[in-house]
Every structure is written in C-alpha cells, then in structure tokens.
C-alpha cells in the first residue's frame, strides 16, 4: 500500500523493440541483452578474434624461445576463451528469451 504523497516506482519499459510483434514491450535489461547478446551479437566474434590474436602471439613467443612470455599468453588465451564460451552460452539464453517473446 502506498503512503500518501509518495509514488510507487514502476519498472521502466521500453516500447516495442525493432522487428518485434505489435504490443511486445521489454525492460531496459532485456533491451540491453537483446542488443549485445542477441542473434547478431558483436560480442562473440570479438571474443573469437581476441582469443585468436592471443593464441598467435603466444605461438610466436614460443617459437622465439621466450617460454615465460609464451606461458603468460597461453594463460590469457584460456581466460579469453572462457569468456567467449560464457558469452556464447548467454547468447543462447537470450535468443531463447527472444523466441519466447516472439521477437525471432
């Protein structure tokens, strides 16, 4: 029950997402997730590219005989690869949410 003089805060809802069916509204969080982890997500290709660059740098380091630097690059590659796989899993979840709302 609201106290007199104070307004209850309702979550902000964005209007229809582009390409959405008429009348579908999504929250700001959903709009953010759809933008960055949706079907045409820029995050996953960026992660794959970053992982490949780190891997290539590590292999060049290993070939030149600098084992300590090579080991550091390989550890960084594992971290980048893990983040990329996590982004892929998040993308699958977001796409399923889009399908359930009829946006895909």
Rosetta constraint file for C-alpha pairs under 8 A:
AtomPair CA 2 CA 6 HARMONIC 6.73 0.50
AtomPair CA 2 CA 7 HARMONIC 7.00 0.50
AtomPair CA 2 CA 8 HARMONIC 6.55 0.50
AtomPair CA 3 CA 7 HARMONIC 7.87 0.50
AtomPair CA 11 CA 27 HARMONIC 7.52 0.50
AtomPair CA 12 CA 27 HARMONIC 6.42 0.50
AtomPair CA 12 CA 28 HARMONIC 6.95 0.50
AtomPair CA 13 CA 25 HARMONIC 6.47 0.50
AtomPair CA 13 CA 26 HARMONIC 5.78 0.50
AtomPair CA 13 CA 27 HARMONIC 4.58 0.50
AtomPair CA 13 CA 28 HARMONIC 6.37 0.50
AtomPair CA 14 CA 25 HARMONIC 6.11 0.50
AtomPair CA 14 CA 26 HARMONIC 5.73 0.50
AtomPair CA 14 CA 27 HARMONIC 5.82 0.50
AtomPair CA 14 CA 28 HARMONIC 6.34 0.50
AtomPair CA 14 CA 31 HARMONIC 7.71 0.50
AtomPair CA 15 CA 24 HARMONIC 7.58 0.50
AtomPair CA 15 CA 25 HARMONIC 5.31 0.50
AtomPair CA 15 CA 26 HARMONIC 7.02 0.50
AtomPair CA 16 CA 20 HARMONIC 6.20 0.50
AtomPair CA 16 CA 21 HARMONIC 7.72 0.50
AtomPair CA 16 CA 22 HARMONIC 7.09 0.50
AtomPair CA 16 CA 23 HARMONIC 6.55 0.50
AtomPair CA 16 CA 24 HARMONIC 5.54 0.50
AtomPair CA 16 CA 25 HARMONIC 5.10 0.50
AtomPair CA 16 CA 26 HARMONIC 7.15 0.50
AtomPair CA 17 CA 24 HARMONIC 7.54 0.50
AtomPair CA 17 CA 25 HARMONIC 7.11 0.50
AtomPair CA 17 CA 26 HARMONIC 7.35 0.50
AtomPair CA 17 CA 31 HARMONIC 7.46 0.50
AtomPair CA 19 CA 103 HARMONIC 6.77 0.50
AtomPair CA 20 CA 24 HARMONIC 6.55 0.50
AtomPair CA 20 CA 102 HARMONIC 7.14 0.50
AtomPair CA 20 CA 103 HARMONIC 4.90 0.50
AtomPair CA 20 CA 104 HARMONIC 7.92 0.50
AtomPair CA 21 CA 102 HARMONIC 6.78 0.50
AtomPair CA 21 CA 103 HARMONIC 6.60 0.50
AtomPair CA 24 CA 101 HARMONIC 7.38 0.50
AtomPair CA 26 CA 30 HARMONIC 5.88 0.50
AtomPair CA 26 CA 31 HARMONIC 6.36 0.50
AtomPair CA 27 CA 31 HARMONIC 6.21 0.50
AtomPair CA 28 CA 32 HARMONIC 6.16 0.50
AtomPair CA 29 CA 33 HARMONIC 6.15 0.50
AtomPair CA 30 CA 34 HARMONIC 5.92 0.50
AtomPair CA 31 CA 35 HARMONIC 6.13 0.50
AtomPair CA 32 CA 36 HARMONIC 6.29 0.50
AtomPair CA 33 CA 37 HARMONIC 5.29 0.50
AtomPair CA 33 CA 38 HARMONIC 6.68 0.50
AtomPair CA 33 CA 94 HARMONIC 6.74 0.50
AtomPair CA 34 CA 38 HARMONIC 4.43 0.50
AtomPair CA 34 CA 39 HARMONIC 7.81 0.50
AtomPair CA 34 CA 94 HARMONIC 6.54 0.50
AtomPair CA 34 CA 95 HARMONIC 7.77 0.50
AtomPair CA 34 CA 98 HARMONIC 7.56 0.50
AtomPair CA 35 CA 41 HARMONIC 6.93 0.50
AtomPair CA 36 CA 41 HARMONIC 5.24 0.50
AtomPair CA 36 CA 42 HARMONIC 6.52 0.50
AtomPair CA 36 CA 43 HARMONIC 6.54 0.50
AtomPair CA 37 CA 41 HARMONIC 4.94 0.50
AtomPair CA 37 CA 42 HARMONIC 7.68 0.50
AtomPair CA 37 CA 43 HARMONIC 6.96 0.50
AtomPair CA 37 CA 87 HARMONIC 7.40 0.50
AtomPair CA 37 CA 90 HARMONIC 6.79 0.50
AtomPair CA 37 CA 91 HARMONIC 4.72 0.50
AtomPair CA 37 CA 94 HARMONIC 6.39 0.50
AtomPair CA 37 CA 95 HARMONIC 7.87 0.50
AtomPair CA 38 CA 91 HARMONIC 5.85 0.50
AtomPair CA 38 CA 94 HARMONIC 5.95 0.50
AtomPair CA 38 CA 95 HARMONIC 5.68 0.50
AtomPair CA 38 CA 98 HARMONIC 7.94 0.50
AtomPair CA 39 CA 91 HARMONIC 7.40 0.50
AtomPair CA 39 CA 95 HARMONIC 6.32 0.50
AtomPair CA 41 CA 45 HARMONIC 7.88 0.50
AtomPair CA 41 CA 91 HARMONIC 7.72 0.50
AtomPair CA 42 CA 46 HARMONIC 6.36 0.50
AtomPair CA 43 CA 47 HARMONIC 6.18 0.50
AtomPair CA 43 CA 87 HARMONIC 7.22 0.50
AtomPair CA 44 CA 48 HARMONIC 6.24 0.50
AtomPair CA 44 CA 84 HARMONIC 6.15 0.50
AtomPair CA 44 CA 87 HARMONIC 6.42 0.50
AtomPair CA 44 CA 88 HARMONIC 6.48 0.50
AtomPair CA 45 CA 49 HARMONIC 6.06 0.50
AtomPair CA 46 CA 50 HARMONIC 6.09 0.50
AtomPair CA 47 CA 51 HARMONIC 6.07 0.50
AtomPair CA 47 CA 80 HARMONIC 6.81 0.50
AtomPair CA 47 CA 81 HARMONIC 7.33 0.50
AtomPair CA 47 CA 83 HARMONIC 7.44 0.50
AtomPair CA 47 CA 84 HARMONIC 5.09 0.50
AtomPair CA 48 CA 52 HARMONIC 6.18 0.50
AtomPair CA 48 CA 81 HARMONIC 7.46 0.50
AtomPair CA 48 CA 84 HARMONIC 6.64 0.50
AtomPair CA 49 CA 53 HARMONIC 6.22 0.50
AtomPair CA 50 CA 54 HARMONIC 6.22 0.50
AtomPair CA 50 CA 80 HARMONIC 7.10 0.50
AtomPair CA 51 CA 55 HARMONIC 6.09 0.50
AtomPair CA 51 CA 77 HARMONIC 5.59 0.50
AtomPair CA 51 CA 80 HARMONIC 5.55 0.50
AtomPair CA 51 CA 81 HARMONIC 5.88 0.50
AtomPair CA 52 CA 56 HARMONIC 6.07 0.50
AtomPair CA 53 CA 57 HARMONIC 6.15 0.50
AtomPair CA 54 CA 58 HARMONIC 6.13 0.50
AtomPair CA 54 CA 73 HARMONIC 6.11 0.50
AtomPair CA 54 CA 74 HARMONIC 7.52 0.50
AtomPair CA 54 CA 76 HARMONIC 7.08 0.50
AtomPair CA 54 CA 77 HARMONIC 5.67 0.50
AtomPair CA 55 CA 59 HARMONIC 6.22 0.50
AtomPair CA 55 CA 73 HARMONIC 6.93 0.50
AtomPair CA 55 CA 74 HARMONIC 6.66 0.50
AtomPair CA 55 CA 77 HARMONIC 6.00 0.50
AtomPair CA 56 CA 60 HARMONIC 6.22 0.50
AtomPair CA 57 CA 61 HARMONIC 6.17 0.50
AtomPair CA 57 CA 70 HARMONIC 7.85 0.50
AtomPair CA 57 CA 73 HARMONIC 6.96 0.50
AtomPair CA 58 CA 62 HARMONIC 6.09 0.50
AtomPair CA 58 CA 69 HARMONIC 7.33 0.50
AtomPair CA 58 CA 70 HARMONIC 4.67 0.50
AtomPair CA 58 CA 71 HARMONIC 7.36 0.50
AtomPair CA 58 CA 72 HARMONIC 7.82 0.50
AtomPair CA 58 CA 73 HARMONIC 4.85 0.50
AtomPair CA 58 CA 74 HARMONIC 6.02 0.50
AtomPair CA 59 CA 63 HARMONIC 6.05 0.50
AtomPair CA 59 CA 70 HARMONIC 6.83 0.50
AtomPair CA 60 CA 64 HARMONIC 6.26 0.50
AtomPair CA 60 CA 70 HARMONIC 7.93 0.50
AtomPair CA 61 CA 65 HARMONIC 6.46 0.50
AtomPair CA 61 CA 66 HARMONIC 5.51 0.50
AtomPair CA 61 CA 67 HARMONIC 7.11 0.50
AtomPair CA 61 CA 69 HARMONIC 6.40 0.50
AtomPair CA 61 CA 70 HARMONIC 5.05 0.50
AtomPair CA 62 CA 66 HARMONIC 5.72 0.50
AtomPair CA 62 CA 67 HARMONIC 5.76 0.50
AtomPair CA 62 CA 69 HARMONIC 7.82 0.50
AtomPair CA 62 CA 70 HARMONIC 5.13 0.50
AtomPair CA 66 CA 70 HARMONIC 6.17 0.50
AtomPair CA 67 CA 71 HARMONIC 6.03 0.50
AtomPair CA 68 CA 72 HARMONIC 6.37 0.50
AtomPair CA 69 CA 73 HARMONIC 6.25 0.50
AtomPair CA 70 CA 74 HARMONIC 6.23 0.50
AtomPair CA 71 CA 75 HARMONIC 6.27 0.50
AtomPair CA 72 CA 76 HARMONIC 6.24 0.50
AtomPair CA 73 CA 77 HARMONIC 6.06 0.50
AtomPair CA 74 CA 78 HARMONIC 6.35 0.50
AtomPair CA 75 CA 79 HARMONIC 6.49 0.50
AtomPair CA 76 CA 80 HARMONIC 6.15 0.50
AtomPair CA 77 CA 81 HARMONIC 5.89 0.50
AtomPair CA 78 CA 82 HARMONIC 6.06 0.50
AtomPair CA 79 CA 83 HARMONIC 6.26 0.50
AtomPair CA 80 CA 84 HARMONIC 6.17 0.50
AtomPair CA 81 CA 85 HARMONIC 6.20 0.50
AtomPair CA 82 CA 86 HARMONIC 6.17 0.50
AtomPair CA 83 CA 87 HARMONIC 6.16 0.50
AtomPair CA 84 CA 88 HARMONIC 6.24 0.50
AtomPair CA 85 CA 89 HARMONIC 6.31 0.50
AtomPair CA 86 CA 90 HARMONIC 6.19 0.50
AtomPair CA 87 CA 91 HARMONIC 6.02 0.50
AtomPair CA 88 CA 92 HARMONIC 6.35 0.50
AtomPair CA 89 CA 93 HARMONIC 6.49 0.50
AtomPair CA 90 CA 94 HARMONIC 6.18 0.50
AtomPair CA 91 CA 95 HARMONIC 6.05 0.50
AtomPair CA 92 CA 96 HARMONIC 6.23 0.50
AtomPair CA 93 CA 97 HARMONIC 6.34 0.50
AtomPair CA 94 CA 98 HARMONIC 6.22 0.50
AtomPair CA 95 CA 99 HARMONIC 6.18 0.50
AtomPair CA 95 CA 104 HARMONIC 7.73 0.50
AtomPair CA 96 CA 100 HARMONIC 6.21 0.50
AtomPair CA 97 CA 101 HARMONIC 6.35 0.50
AtomPair CA 98 CA 102 HARMONIC 6.19 0.50
AtomPair CA 98 CA 103 HARMONIC 5.03 0.50
AtomPair CA 98 CA 104 HARMONIC 5.87 0.50
AtomPair CA 99 CA 103 HARMONIC 5.68 0.50
AtomPair CA 99 CA 104 HARMONIC 5.10 0.50
